[in-house]
């Protein structure tokens, strides 16, 4: 998917017409819960997704601290839980989840989630 395109509009035609085995996502300024149907919709039955969960885009503006940083570890965990729950509603499960070793913009703690069926 090219930068600048709306990933919510992703279809099999965008990935060559055939389901793919792996989707990798590092999105900003949108909740992953809004794009999961499109991202997971292009995966093969045995495909996997590796997504970077950025809590600052999952928790809502009213829960952000100064500079857009999610400082509360419980809110960060809830952000990841929300993405995992949205994936589960689509028939996917978190095979692994863990923190990124690199801080995000302004010091946000971000998390990887690996989804499988």
C-alpha positions as CSV (number, residue, x, y, z in Angstrom):
1,X,0.0,0.0,0.0
2,X,1.4,3.3,-1.0
3,X,1.9,6.2,1.5
4,X,-0.9,8.7,1.2
5,X,-3.6,6.1,0.4
6,X,-6.5,5.5,2.7
7,X,-5.8,2.0,4.1
8,X,-9.5,1.6,4.9
9,X,-10.0,1.3,1.2
10,X,-7.5,-1.6,0.8
11,X,-8.7,-4.5,-1.3
12,X,-7.3,-7.6,-2.9
13,X,-6.8,-5.6,-6.1
14,X,-4.3,-3.4,-4.2
15,X,-2.1,-6.4,-3.4
16,X,-2.1,-8.2,-6.8
17,X,-5.6,-9.8,-6.6
18,X,-4.6,-12.7,-4.4
19,X,-4.6,-13.0,-0.6
20,X,-1.2,-12.3,1.0
21,X,0.6,-14.2,3.7
22,X,1.8,-11.2,5.7
23,X,0.5,-7.7,6.5
24,X,2.8,-5.3,8.3
25,X,1.2,-2.1,9.7
26,X,2.8,1.0,11.1
27,X,0.0,3.6,10.9
28,X,-0.4,7.0,12.4
29,X,-3.3,9.4,13.1
30,X,-5.9,6.6,12.9
31,X,-7.0,3.8,15.2
32,X,-6.0,0.3,14.1
33,X,-9.5,-0.8,15.1
34,X,-10.9,1.2,12.2
35,X,-8.6,-0.4,9.6
36,X,-8.5,-4.0,10.8
37,X,-11.3,-5.2,8.5
38,X,-9.4,-4.0,5.5
39,X,-5.9,-5.1,6.6
40,X,-7.1,-8.5,7.7
41,X,-9.4,-8.9,4.7
42,X,-6.4,-9.3,2.3
43,X,-4.8,-12.0,4.3
44,X,-4.8,-15.7,3.3
45,X,-6.4,-18.2,5.7
46,X,-3.0,-19.0,7.1
47,X,-1.7,-15.4,6.9
48,X,-0.4,-13.3,9.7
49,X,-0.4,-9.6,10.6
50,X,2.3,-7.8,12.5
51,X,1.0,-4.4,13.7
52,X,2.5,-1.6,15.7
53,X,-0.1,-0.4,18.2
54,X,0.4,3.3,19.0
55,X,-1.6,4.0,22.1
56,X,-1.8,7.7,21.4
57,X,-4.0,6.9,18.4
58,X,-6.1,4.3,20.3
59,X,-7.1,5.9,23.6
60,X,-8.8,9.1,22.4
61,X,-7.6,12.7,22.7
62,X,-9.2,13.2,26.1
63,X,-6.8,10.6,27.6
64,X,-3.6,12.0,26.2
65,X,-1.1,13.7,28.4
66,X,1.0,16.7,27.6
67,X,2.6,16.5,24.2
68,X,0.2,13.7,23.1
69,X,2.0,11.1,25.3
70,X,0.1,8.3,27.0
71,X,1.8,8.1,30.3
72,X,-0.5,5.7,32.2
73,X,0.6,2.1,31.7
74,X,-3.0,0.9,32.3
75,X,-4.1,3.1,29.4
76,X,-1.4,1.7,27.2
77,X,-2.4,-1.8,28.0
78,X,-6.1,-1.0,27.4
79,X,-5.1,0.4,23.9
80,X,-3.4,-2.9,23.0
81,X,-6.3,-4.9,24.5
82,X,-8.8,-2.9,22.4
83,X,-6.9,-3.7,19.2
84,X,-6.7,-7.4,20.1
85,X,-10.4,-7.5,20.9
86,X,-11.3,-5.8,17.6
87,X,-9.2,-8.5,15.8
88,X,-10.9,-11.2,17.8
89,X,-14.3,-10.0,16.7
90,X,-13.0,-10.6,13.1
91,X,-11.8,-14.1,13.9
92,X,-8.1,-13.3,14.6
93,X,-6.1,-13.9,17.8
94,X,-3.0,-12.3,19.2
95,X,-0.2,-15.0,18.9
96,X,2.2,-12.5,20.5
97,X,2.3,-9.0,21.9
98,X,5.2,-7.0,23.3
99,X,6.6,-3.5,23.7
100,X,8.7,-1.9,21.0
101,X,12.3,-1.3,22.1
102,X,12.2,2.1,20.4
103,X,10.1,4.9,21.9
104,X,7.6,6.5,19.6
105,X,7.3,10.2,18.8
106,X,7.6,12.3,22.0
107,X,8.5,9.2,24.0
108,X,5.3,7.2,23.6
109,X,5.6,3.5,24.4
110,X,4.4,1.5,21.4
111,X,3.6,-2.2,21.1
112,X,3.8,-4.9,18.5
113,X,0.9,-7.4,18.0
114,X,1.2,-10.5,15.9
115,X,-2.2,-11.8,14.7
116,X,-3.1,-15.2,13.4
117,X,-6.3,-17.1,12.8
